Amino acid sequence: MPSALSVPNKTARLTAEHPGIVKLGRAGWLAKGIVYIMAGVLAIIVALKASGWSNPSTPAANQEASPTGAIKTVAQSTGGPLLLWILAIGLFVYAAWRIVSALLPGSADAHGLAKRVGYFVSATIYTALGFSAIALSHSKATSPDGNQKVTDITAKIMSHTAGRLLVGVIAAVVIGVGIYRLMKGVKQDVGDELDLSGMNQKRARLTRKLGSIGEIGRGIGIGLIGFFLLRAAVKYNAAEATGLDGALRRLATQSWGVLVVAIVGIGFLAYGLFCATTFTHRRLQAP
């Protein structure tokens, strides 16, 4: 097992020998921030629409309130194809950054292993978002509804032996990830991959608050996806499973649910701002 000093030394040496890796990773971090800002705005629109403050005929009101929906919104803007390619490249770069982070020498205990798995999962998610952006740059109709995709995949899994149990296990894992993100936000544990030493105290505090609010929103959003997956397993009905947008729209039909949707939207917006305002402070860190 690497010593406590050897791991950071190897990471620092890699960063010094390949500064381009850090620059590319920071560009990807910025792209991620843009996606979350847009997803947050879309979620807030869902909450406003449900509360009667937004005009239902507004184009953005019908977009998916999720990272995928944010990419679809870019597709419909002026210069959409070019913007989508730029965004896709940024997302691919961020995915590559996650893979590099996962492969760095580091802790071999359960916590370190969990972080590596998380990095690989993150890389997979943002790679998929990147491909969605490229697909939409060619045709706005090539990307199916994200909620339906979750439902269809759940149905395929549950059609096999023990599929229902597997969906339940996946739901438990997703809920666990949501709780983990939520606790990171509550504890303001958001600076583990940032170098905030160059910031003044006021900006550093604001940055941590943005990151904390963002992680709480992300945690709730992820937990909601897990909750509806769990309902699908318990009821043995794939139609209960849905993506983030579907989960938010279902909640928005309840008076108390509108508040939850608003919290998720504000959290996503805060997390996007957190990423966009700290990308120059991003650092490569071993698990």
N, C-alpha and C positions, 0 to 999 in steps of 0.2 A: 504494500500500500504506500502511495507517495506520502512523503512527510508534509507537515503543515507548511513548510517553507518552499518545498520543491514545486508544488502545484502553482502557486501564484507566480513563481519565478519562470516556470515554463510558459505560462500564459503571457506574462510580460514580454518574454523573449519572442514569442510568436507575434505579438502585437508590434514589437519594434522591427522585426524582420519583414513583416507584411502589413504595413500601415493601410494598404488599400482595403484589407479585409474590414477594418474598423470603419473606414469611410463608406464602404458599400453597406455595411450593417446599419449605419446611421441613416443612410438614404432609405433603407427599408423600413426603419423605425418611423420615419416621417410619413411614408406611404401608409403604414398601418394607422397612424394618427389621423390622416385624412379620411380613411374609411370609417373609423369610429366616430369622427365628428359628424359625418353625414348620416350614419346609422342612428346616432343620438338624436339628430334633428328629426329624422323620420319617426322615431319612437315618440318623441314629444308631440309631433303632429297627430299621431294616433290618439294620444291622451287628450289633446285639445279637441279633436274631432268628436271623441266619445263624450266629452263634457259640454259640447255645444259651442265651443269657442272657435272652431275651425270650419270653414265652408267645405262640405263633403265633396263639392265639385272641383276643389283645388287639385291639380294633377298630383302633387306630392302626397296628398292624403291617401292615395290608392297604391302607393309604393310599398314594397316589403320593408318593414322596420327591422332591418338586420344588415350585417355587412354585405350580404349578397344584394339586398335591396339598394344599398348605397351605390354599389357598382352599376346596377341597372339605371339608377338616377343619372350617373355620369354619362351613360350611353345615350341618354335622351337630351343631353345638353349640347350647346354649340361646340363644335370641335370634339365631340364625344369620342370618335374612334382614336384620335391621337392621344387624348387624355387617358383613355382606357389602356393603350399600349404603355404609356409612361407609368400608370398605376400598376399594371401587370408586372413590369420590370421591377418596380419597387417591391412588390409583394414577393416575387421570386427571389430577390436579393435578401429580403428579410427571412424567407424560408431557408436559404442557404446559410445565413447567419446562425439560425437555430440549429442546423445540422452541425456546423463547425463547433458551436458551443457544446453540443451533446457529445462530440468526439474528443473534446479536450481531456487531458489527464486530470483526474480529480478524485473526489471521494468515492469509495467503493461500497459504502454502507447503503442501507435501504433508502435513506433520504436522497443520497446522490443518485442512486438508480432511478428513483421516482422523478427526479428533476430531468434526467436524461430522457426518460420515456416521454415526459411532458414536452421537452424540446422537439422530439421527433413528431409527436402529435401536432404540435403547433406548426411545424414545418409542413406537414401534410395538409392542414387546414388552409394555410396561406398559399400553398402551391395550388390547391383547388380553386381558391378565390382568384388567383392569377390567371388560371386557364379559363375561368368564367369570364373574366374581363376580356381576354383575347377573343373568346367566342362571341361575345356581345359586340366587339369592335367590327366584326364581319356582318352580323345580323342580330338585331334586337330581339328576334324571336327564337334564337337558338338556345336560350337558357330557360329551362322549365322552372315552375314555381318551387321555391325552396321548401315550403311547407309540404307540398305534395311529394317531393323527393324523400323527405323523412318518413312520411306515411308509407310510401311504396317500399322503401328499404326495410322498414319494420315488418311489413306484410310478408316480404320474402323470407326474412329471418324466422318469423313465427310459423311459416309454412313447413318448416323442417322439424324433425324430432328434437325436443328440448329447446326449440327456438324461443318459446315463451319464457323459459328460464333464462336464456341468454339475454333476451331483451331486458328482463328484470335486473340482471347483473350489470348490464351496460347502464341502465338507468341509475342504479346505486352508485356506480363509478362517476357518472356525470354529476349527480347530486353532491357527491363527495368533493369533486373539483369545484363546484359552485360554493360549497361551504368553505373550502380552502381559500378561494379568492375573497370571499366575504370577510373571513378572519384577517386576511392580509390587509384589507382596507380598514377594518376596525383597529388594528394594531399600528396602522400607518407604516407597514413594512413594505414600502414601495421603491426604495432606493438601492436595492441590492445589485442592480446592474447599471447604476449611474454613478458618475463622478460629480458630486455636487460641491466639491471644494472651491470651485471658482465662482460660486454664487454668493451674493450677500445673504444675510440671514433672513431678510424679509422675503426675498424671492424663493429661497430654499423652503421656507415654511409654506408659502403658497403652492409651490410645486408638490410638496408632500400632501397637502390638503387635496389638490386636484387628483393626485394619484390614489389617495385614500377613497375619495368619493367615486372615482372611476372603478376601483376594484370592487367596491360594494355593489355598484350597478352591474358590473360584469358577473359578479357572484350570483346575484339574484336572477339575472337573465339566464345564466347557465343552469342554475337550479331549477328554473321553470321548465326548461327543455327536458331535464331529467324527470321532473314531476309528471309531465304528460307521457313520457316514455313508460314510467312506472304504472300509470293508469292504463296504458295500452296492454301491459303485461298482466295486470291484475284482472282487467275486464276481458282479456283475450280478444281485443278489438284494435287492430292497427290504426283505425281512423282516429283513435284517441291521441296517437303520436303526431307531433307537429314540430315545425321549426320555431325559431325565436319569434318571427313575425306572427305566426299563428297563435302562439302562446300569449303574446301581448294583446292581440285582438280579442281572444277569448276572455281574457281578464277585463278588457276595457268594457265589456258588456255589463260588468258589475260595478256598482258605485264605488265600492272600496277598491276594486281592481284598477280603476283609473289612476289612483294614487301610486300603486305599484308600478304601473306602466310609466308614469311620469318619473318616478325614481330611477327606473332602468334607463330611460332616455337621458335624464340629467347625468347619470353615471357614465353612460357611453360618451356623451359630449365632453364631460370632464376628462375621461380617459384619453379621448382623442386629442384634447388640448394639452394634456400631460405629455403625450408622445411627441406632438408637434413642437412643443416648446423646450423639450429636453433632448432632442435627437443629437445635438452637438455634444452632449454630455454622456452619451451612451458608451459603455465600455464592454470589452469582451471578458466574460467571466466563466471560469470552469464550474461544473456542477458541484 
